[in-house]
Amino acid sequence: MKNNMLLLLLLLPMFSFSQDVVSGTVVEDVNGNKVPVYGANVYWSGTSIGVVTNEEGRFSIPFSKENSQLVISYVGYAQQVLNITEPQVITIQLEVNSSLNEVVLTAERKATEVSLLDSRQIVTLNSKELLKAACCNLSESFETNAAIDVNFSDAVTGTKQIKMLGLTNPYILITQENIPSVRGASQAYGLTFTPGTWLETIQITKGAGSVVNGYESIAGQINAELLKPLTDAAFFVNLYGSVDGRVELNTHVNQKLNDRWSTGFYIHGNHRSWKKDNNDDGFIDAPLASQVNILNRWQYANHESGWVSFFDFRYLKDEKLAGEIGFKPEDDRLTTNAWGSEIATKRIDVSNKTGYVFKDQKYKSFGLQTSYSNHDQKAYYGLRRYDINHQSVYSNFIYNSILSNTQNKFKAGLSFTYDQYDEYIIDSSVARKENSIGAFFEYTYDNGDNFSLVAGLRADTHNILGNFVTPRLHLRYNPWEGSVFRASVGRGKRSANIFTENQRYFASSRNFIVHNEGGEVYGLNPEEAWNYGASFLQKFKVFGKRGDVSLDYYITDFKNQIVVDVDQNPNEVQFYNLKGKSIAQSVQADLNYNLAKHLDLRLSYKYYDVSTEYKKGNLTAPLLAKNRVLANIAYQTHHLNEKGGRWKFDATWNWVGKQRIPDTSVNPIEYQLSDYSNPFSKLNAQVTRVFTKQFEVYLGGENVLNYKQDTPILAANDPFGSYFDSTMIYGPIQGANIYAGLRLKIE
């Protein structure tokens, strides 16, 4: 590590700037990310000397002592005038001109964006990307993007799980507006608790995240930005229905109360009441379900004083019923008459974000994030109960300022977390409390041109994990125009909630075997890993059309991991501390290209090498394809105007390579599976007709090639026997699904 820092110090002089020019970058703020502004005017006041920023938002203008006032202007943004007394490199962030009633941008924003200016590798999915598919909830919002893998966790509950860098979602920090949201008790089903219509953007950060957001991130971070009452439509409704019996209603109602206060009500409901068994295994293909989800947001903004704030109140009730076709909960619950499962969840969330920007020092601000959640789940799977209540308190104070100039910025703050878990596991109760206090400091250097770094360090004291530090470092270098090289390294640590995170194994006959090794959580030690990563992106222009190509490589090296072993015995799932090595390697190559006007192509290839030391020896991760290919093509007709509507066509093809299936060789021959699955392809497509800016309808299909995994449930004919297992899932468990819907909004 010392050698790396020495190398960095030796390289810093390479990024110096010329002394006879003023150069820099013009950016805008998009949901907390710096996005370059193309076409901004930069000129010396009172002269004809001026330039226009390029695609990366960069400019360079000659300096002379006769000129001192540099003007930066762009349509729809407030003009800025800077006093410049010497050659230097600067970064200018534009602010929206509040005096304009409407700003019309002629350039279309890409559906998926990767900034050339951020030190972290952040992929931003905006509304254009999210509307390529139904995106009924957060777990279904990644089907058109290669950064995240999506698959069913089991063949009973119909729940989808996600993976990043070859690791499942417990290793991903999932936040809502940078407040941790899907963690603890909500790991199994929490991704389905955020409706897709509530999402404004999703930011996906690969590798080590920011120390500001805590110490738990290992593979990366997914941050969901919600719609804001001030900027969302006054009224919005989305209706959805599919041939598998799922119907949804989403309604948004927003009201600007005065110049400072706005509020919004976001109501989501979904329901499925049809029992279907298309594969004739005696089990419902998709669980019966109903959900009521209500969010009330309050937004306060006083630009004169510098105060802004959000208050959120949410209530959720989610119910699922799964099992055999003939299962009736009123008669068969917790009996051997028929195998069934019910999962009932109630959740309350309250959160606040308050920030202040110093009026005469825009670079200086502070913010406070606080939240409280109560997650109460009662469930049973066949004869086995699993209940959990999780109460969580989170608070994070952040102070932003500079060191001497805007090239040197920092964030510092304090955080506090409290978690209380009460679990009932089959026939015993377990309870624990976790709390931590932490302090962090994150330094950012940006020369305004081609180099930046973010170095963060936090120290935490935890009642179970002890005292520890979390270092993280991110580097960005733009070697030439249209390119960016990034590197990162960081450490993550977490306590594993082994039962709720592996809840799918309750829907099997496997016995839970926890090896008590003297640790503080279930007798096990905390998980700890280092993540190292590097990426390169190059933009290009071929045949007059723009595109980009990128390559990234990440390694996650576990110092300790809770090994979830389903290979030692097909009748058991064992949990124990890692003895040996566990390494996840990920390589991803992407190509994005604009084939023609309004016709975009995305190609992606991923390779995973994930292996762990099990009791049987070193094995590759089960149910994870080493090779994956994604292709997405999107086309839309002419721009929407008063004379007519617009058609939008989207199609996503996924090819998934073979996957290792956990060992079943000791089972009776009729309950044995192959060592590896067969590769398969999956195709999703959607057509949208936009009639006006206020109204559109859509028709789509999921898994239209109708690929279905053979034997999704092992020993489905004997669900109370020793070989029943619904967790051997490597592909789609349902056939083709056709859906349709409409969206209506009133500004």
VENNOR-V215726 format. One record per backbone hydrogen bond with DSSP energy under -1.0 kcal/mol. NH is the residue of the N-H (numbers start at 1). CO is the residue of the C=O. If there is no record, write none. Layout:
BEGIN
[[NH,CO] [NH,CO]]
END
This chain:
BEGIN
[[5,1] [6,2] [7,3] [8,4] [9,5] [10,6] [11,7] [12,8] [14,11] [15,12] [16,13] [22,61] [23,88] [24,59] [25,90] [26,57] [27,92] [28,35] [30,33] [33,30] [35,28] [37,26] [39,53] [41,73] [42,51] [43,71] [44,49] [45,69] [47,44] [51,42] [53,40] [54,58] [57,54] [59,24] [61,22] [63,20] [67,64] [70,82] [71,43] [72,80] [73,41] [77,74] [78,95] [80,72] [82,70] [84,68] [90,23] [92,25] [94,27] [97,76] [100,97] [113,124] [122,120] [123,204] [124,113] [125,202] [126,111] [130,126] [131,127] [132,129] [138,194] [139,191] [140,137] [141,138] [145,142] [149,163] [151,161] [153,159] [155,726] [161,151] [163,149] [164,167] [167,164] [169,162] [171,168] [172,169] [173,220] [175,222] [176,179] [177,224] [181,174] [182,174] [183,181] [186,183] [187,184] [190,186] [192,189] [193,190] [196,136] [198,195] [199,196] [200,225] [201,225] [202,125] [203,223] [204,123] [205,221] [206,121] [207,219] [213,210] [214,211] [218,171] [219,171] [221,205] [222,173] [223,203] [224,175] [225,201] [227,198] [232,228] [235,746] [236,252] [237,744] [238,250] [239,742] [240,248] [241,740] [242,246] [243,738] [245,242] [247,271] [248,240] [249,269] [250,238] [251,267] [252,236] [253,265] [254,234] [255,263] [257,261] [258,261] [262,299] [263,255] [264,297] [265,253] [266,295] [267,251] [268,293] [269,249] [270,291] [271,247] [272,289] [284,323] [285,276] [288,321] [289,272] [290,319] [291,270] [292,317] [293,268] [294,315] [295,266] [296,313] [297,264] [298,311] [299,262] [300,309] [301,260] [302,307] [306,302] [307,302] [308,355] [309,300] [310,353] [311,298] [312,351] [313,296] [314,349] [315,294] [316,347] [317,292] [318,345] [319,290] [320,343] [321,288] [322,341] [324,339] [325,282] [327,324] [331,328] [332,328] [333,329] [335,332] [341,322] [342,380] [343,320] [344,378] [345,318] [346,376] [347,316] [348,374] [349,314] [350,372] [351,312] [352,370] [353,310] [354,368] [355,308] [356,366] [357,306] [358,364] [364,361] [365,400] [366,356] [367,398] [368,354] [369,396] [370,352] [371,394] [372,350] [373,392] [374,348] [375,390] [376,346] [377,388] [378,344] [380,342] [381,384] [382,340] [384,381] [386,379] [387,424] [388,377] [389,422] [390,375] [391,420] [392,373] [393,418] [394,371] [395,416] [396,369] [397,414] [398,367] [399,412] [400,365] [401,410] [403,408] [405,403] [408,405] [409,444] [410,401] [411,442] [412,399] [413,440] [414,397] [415,438] [416,395] [417,436] [418,393] [419,434] [420,391] [421,432] [422,389] [423,430] [424,387] [425,428] [426,385] [427,425] [428,425] [430,423] [432,421] [434,419] [436,417] [437,461] [438,415] [439,459] [440,413] [441,457] [442,411] [443,455] [444,409] [445,453] [446,407] [447,451] [452,476] [453,445] [454,474] [455,443] [456,472] [457,441] [458,470] [459,439] [460,468] [461,437] [462,466] [463,435] [466,462] [468,460] [470,458] [472,456] [473,489] [474,454] [475,487] [476,452] [477,485] [478,450] [483,480] [484,537] [485,477] [486,535] [487,475] [488,533] [489,473] [490,531] [491,471] [492,529] [493,215] [494,527] [498,496] [501,497] [503,500] [505,502] [506,503] [507,504] [508,506] [509,724] [511,571] [513,573] [515,575] [517,523] [519,523] [521,524] [524,521] [527,494] [528,560] [529,492] [530,557] [531,490] [532,555] [533,488] [534,553] [535,486] [536,551] [537,484] [538,549] [539,482] [540,547] [542,545] [545,542] [547,540] [548,592] [549,538] [550,590] [551,536] [552,588] [553,534] [554,586] [555,532] [556,584] [557,530] [558,582] [559,528] [560,528] [563,561] [563,576] [565,574] [572,569] [573,511] [574,565] [575,513] [576,563] [578,561] [583,611] [584,556] [585,609] [586,554] [587,607] [588,552] [589,605] [590,550] [591,603] [592,548] [593,601] [594,546] [595,593] [595,599] [596,599] [599,596] [600,634] [601,593] [602,632] [603,591] [604,630] [605,589] [606,628] [607,587] [608,626] [609,585] [611,583] [612,619] [613,581] [614,617] [617,614] [619,612] [621,610] [623,660] [628,606] [629,655] [630,604] [631,653] [632,602] [633,651] [634,600] [635,649] [636,598] [637,647] [641,644] [646,690] [648,688] [649,635] [650,686] [651,633] [652,684] [653,631] [654,682] [655,629] [656,680] [657,627] [661,675] [667,664] [671,668] [672,669] [677,659] [680,656] [682,654] [684,652] [685,701] [686,650] [687,699] [688,648] [689,697] [690,646] [691,695] [692,695] [696,743] [697,689] [698,741] [699,687] [700,739] [701,685] [702,737] [704,683] [706,703] [709,732] [714,725] [718,715] [721,718] [725,714] [726,507] [729,727] [737,702] [739,700] [740,241] [741,698] [742,239] [743,696] [744,237] [745,694] [746,235]]
END
